[in-house]
Amino acid sequence: MSQESDHKPSNFIRQMIDEDLKVNKNDGRVATRFPPEPNGYLHIGHAKSIVLNFGIAEDYHGTCNLRFDDTNPHKENIEYVEAIQDDVKWLGFDWDGRLYYASDYFEQLYGFAVELMQAGKAYVCDLNAEEIRTYRGTLKEPGKDSPYRNRSVEENLDLFKRMRAGEFEDGAKVVRARIDMASPNINLRDPTLYRIRHGVIHHQTGEAWCIYPMYDYTHPISDALEGITHSICTLEFEDHRPLYDWILDNITIACHPQQIEFSRLNLQYTVMSKRKLTELVNEGHVEGWNDPRMPTIAGLRRRGFTPASIREFCERIGVTKSDNLVEMGVLEDCIRTDLNIRAPRRMAVLHPLKVVITDYPEGRVEPLEIANHPQDETMGSRQIPFCREIYIDRADFEEVPPNNKFKRLIAGGEVRLRGAYVIRCDEVIKDQSGEIIELHCSHDAATLGANPEGRKVKGVIHWVSAPHALEAEIRLYDRLFSHPTPDATKDGTNYTDHLNPDSLRTLSRCFVEASLSEAEPGVTYQFEREGYFCLDSVLGGGERPIFNRTVTLRDTWEKN
């Protein structure tokens, strides 16, 4: 018997489960499932469902199945199946061997359809898809009966058997439930249960079937066969719940799970429609499902997000019945909060400007010890080389300060190099066009380590040793769209009209600490004063590594 949850975030689903446990409903069991369709990669909205379903199972000492809704093979393939499993595992969850496919139940689903026909509750219909829509009626007008609605049981069973045998072309016939064409719920107006699909090889069943069950028919039966107690889905399925219950009430099956709906995740500056995400990929607006600008779990992982940050995001936004639009800043704050604690610090110069320290001995290389994290001694330290020639960031020097708040290096001014010496800019070297190409500086040898008494400098800047630094490409990723609701604008524009032209900026000649030659995908670093970055998991290795910006150090977007 299951115990009550040890950890109970306040939401209505957990309250319902608590009430069920009090009366020993389902013999005290809690069994959930996560049922994705393998027709694309999972996105952040699916992460909310994963965290909810697997989290409930963990907290209530129950089970959560991973079940693929593989009833539409025209849009599905094994790549998506494998990617979904990888995503669930990466988020920190495991189905403990309870991996299922709706196709596992095709024979049983066929048998239940036969049972419905024998009871006069299902029939074979020859109307095409457009005719079925016309006959269905509207929200204000009832539908009308199909001319094939009153076929005999014997004729329906014969036609269904012949459908399975492949005698009819795609669209020639469907199987429909016989419920109520005048129902105020359009989902109950004789919904389609089966359709014909030729010329496709199913990733699990091959060519064994040419008829495939619809989701609304497959889902409740799959839940029941697996002994699911709480079938948790998003709010758009609320109107489908009467059909879910009707199907289970009209077949011979012991288990009747309870369907519970919650609001789906809507996130600013992106789209959550799998159809639109597919379009972004197929039309070349992004580089694939795992493009770091995509809201897919694979894209977020490649960008440097952590499983903990996504789980925390899902906990923060909560579970309600009300539609809501979550600010992108909430997700970005979750990753910043997590990485601020766990990310090792490194130095990287994104816009290099050479500095020659003229009074530092030529050929001398001095190893300096720098902490990997300023607040966590357990993360240890690293040695970085210091020598006569270094790179600083171009933005850290101004010949004439723009204002009195500028605390970096200026002509004739001083600044401290992170973990190293105080330097003074003595000479600015320019090319023929007047562009600054090099600085000549001197250093104060007594300023290594803590500042001597009375020694004050306004700013601290990062740097790398010029002869030792690793040249790298830096990809500055930003929000994919420039409009907070790109697919819900009121000006008649298409969502692709709002693609952010600056969602990716590539810096081809950057310099990073030599220690980053050992960087591995999945480890995100804070490049001091620049943001959080990780080695690209697809293109990142080699002599000239590629680092992706995960997120800036602070929110740089203006409030809309």
Order of alpha helices (4+ residues) and beta strands (2+ residues): alpha-beta-alpha-beta-alpha-beta-alpha-beta-alpha-alpha-beta-beta-beta-alpha-beta-alpha-beta-beta-alpha-alpha-alpha-beta-alpha-beta-beta-beta-beta-beta-beta-beta-beta-beta-beta-beta-beta-beta-beta-beta-beta-beta-beta
